[in-house]
Amino acid sequence: MDVSTAVATRRSIRRFLDRPVPPPLLCEVLDKARAAPSGGNLQPWHAAVLTGNSLARLKQEMQAALLAPPGSESPEYRIYPESLPDPWRARRGANGEALYGALGIPREDKAGRLGQMARNFSFFDAPVGLFVHMPRLMGPPQWADLGLWLQTVMLLLVEAGLGSCPQEAWSAYPERVKRVAGIPGDHLLFCGLAIGWPDPAAPVNDFPNDRAPLADMVRFLD
């Protein structure tokens, strides 16, 4: 598979087959991803990979977390800017409507939408859950490095026939995640990454998700 195909076919996968991921294959992907670029070659990224018993324990913890009163934990960061203006607000809204449309959950079905949101915290039943974290002392340039590594991992997963879904939602429960995953307290939990074999029959894995035209993003100066 060439890079262009991997970029074009990568999707956020929210339905996985009931099929384990061979540990050597996952290890190979993560080993290749070590070549991702970073400023000054700091390589600030860290990851904790959960399967089997550790993943089951996390799911149990999250059942209790979702029943706890709001504000029981302090999120690591604000995922979106407050009072997000257009065009970004419109893009986010269109993405959400396309997602719930593919799932057959109408806007008025609040319980159905909340239930789908809660599935984030079971990694959408993927057989592998990965948490991305880095030392809290790192700054914005290292956040960019983290994104470069994460994109590298996701494209390599596509090449291997696997799928993934990056999930910033996990940043809302840093204490529980760090406790189960053994992440140091002085590290910032950036996101989770659900990993597994995509279910090709699931509409939620293949709904239209348009990108803005190149002219909206890029200016060419002569």
HELIX and SHEET records of a PDB file:
HELIX    1   1 VAL A    3  THR A    9  1                                   7    
HELIX    2   2 PRO A   23  LYS A   32  1                                  10    
HELIX    3   3 ALA A   33  ALA A   35  5                                   3    
HELIX    4   4 GLY A   39  ASN A   41  5                                   3    
HELIX    5   5 GLY A   52  LEU A   67  1                                  16    
HELIX    6   6 TRP A   88  LEU A  103  1                                  16    
HELIX    7   7 LYS A  110  ALA A  118  1                                   9    
HELIX    8   8 ARG A  119  ASP A  125  5                                   7    
HELIX    9   9 PRO A  140  GLU A  159  1                                  20    
HELIX   10  10 GLU A  168  ALA A  172  5                                   5    
HELIX   11  11 PRO A  174  ALA A  181  1                                   8    
HELIX   12  12 PRO A  203  ASN A  205  5                                   3    
HELIX   13  13 LEU A  214  ASP A  216  5                                   3    
SHEET    1   A 4 HIS A  46  LEU A  50  0                                        
SHEET    2   A 4 VAL A 128  PRO A 135 -1                                        
SHEET    3   A 4 HIS A 187  GLY A 196 -1                                        
SHEET    4   A 4 GLY A 163  GLN A 167 -1                                        
END                                                                             
